[in-house]
Amino acid sequence: MKIIPFTLFIATCSLTIASEVRYDNFTLYRLIPKSLSEVNILTDLETSHLGGYDFWTHPKDVGVSVDVLVSPDKKSSIKDMMNSNNIQYEVVIENVQEKIEEEAKLNEANFKGGKVGFSWTSYARIDQIYDWLIMLSSQYPRIVTVIEGGRTSEGRRILGVKLSFQPGNERRGVWLDSLIHAREWIAGATTTFILNELLTSTDPGVREVADNHDWYIFPVINPDGYEYTHTTNRLWRKTRKQYGVVCYGADPNRNWGFRWNTGGSSSQPCSDTYAGPNSFSEIETDTLSRYLRSIGQNIVAYISFHSYSQMILLPYGHTARHLDNYNQVRGIGLRGAQSLAKRYGTQYVVGNVAETIYVATGSSMDWVKDTLKVPVALTYELRDKGNNGFLLPADQIIPSGLETLDSLVTILLQTDRLLLNRNRTVV
Ligand SMILES: [Zn+2]
């Protein structure tokens, strides 16, 4: 891996933390339901929206573990509940605040130092990422163009880059995005890692897919939320628009206008899965969807990175039925997962959203699939399977990036083959 030297780091953001949300003695539990009635107990707990429980993964089926972050004042009641119902559980992270502080120390050292560069050994701030994108456009002026995909409620721009290595790829666009959910830091780091590899790698497979597509890459599509996770609340997920007196943000991946708010989202503004008052209520999803529409006919693959759970997910989230070209895309996803596992043995599950994780509506992927008729639309849930959850140590950024790129190469080679078989116009 060649690392692009990065000398433009300017500490433009204050590191002062005004009102940091702390997670002292918050504990991440893993609960493993052994029967359908235990699954139902956990589902009831999640849907009751009681304060003090943050479901990092969701009740799904017998034997499928559920990760729940529990506030100190709720620990004895959840333990009572698990013991009285004989639900098996384990502690995954005893004190989440300690883990957040370890991570912040590493990030801050790099941020202040400014010389460490974009080395994928810590998680970058929004300004660092944007400075780097702009630097790439001057370092590779014939290949890289900075593009603005939209705006945010706090007035930020949603910046990305378009890569075009050679003419003739106009109708073979690949879209990558990440950090629609602010706390899923590994997703943005993986996207910037892949972007760097597309520009610098000499691997024949990477070069083939890099050179033969136009790329639209947006590492952070919820910049307000992402910055907030660095300054104030590491576990923030949503946008930052104010709703009422005390609630902030809608879930930008429940806000898109396909089957909006018809399952797996909330109408409660304080909920982490708040769908918003209407579809595209968030300026981020509204503006980005307009941009996507403007280039939609050129996109052959839409890929969105999230974390965590190690899955490659297909449309749709509202039904477990296998719609559109499910079988073809699932085949592509499975081959991608095989390629991903080769390097380190990391195992990914492949399937549609509703049957693999849970019913969820209003996602970007489903809207893109339905509205733009993109042949291949996929969502990655990156590392890990819960040992660190959203707080994935930064020393996993490069391994995650490498294995994800392995799978992406396979997925795009298979996508090209699919399109040729369809006799689509591929110039
Ligand atoms: Zn997510």
Boltz pocket constraint, residues with backbone or C-beta under 6 A from the ligand:
constraints:
  - pocket:
      binder: B
      contacts: [[A, 181], [A, 184], [A, 253], [A, 305], [A, 306], [A, 307]]
      max_distance: 6.0
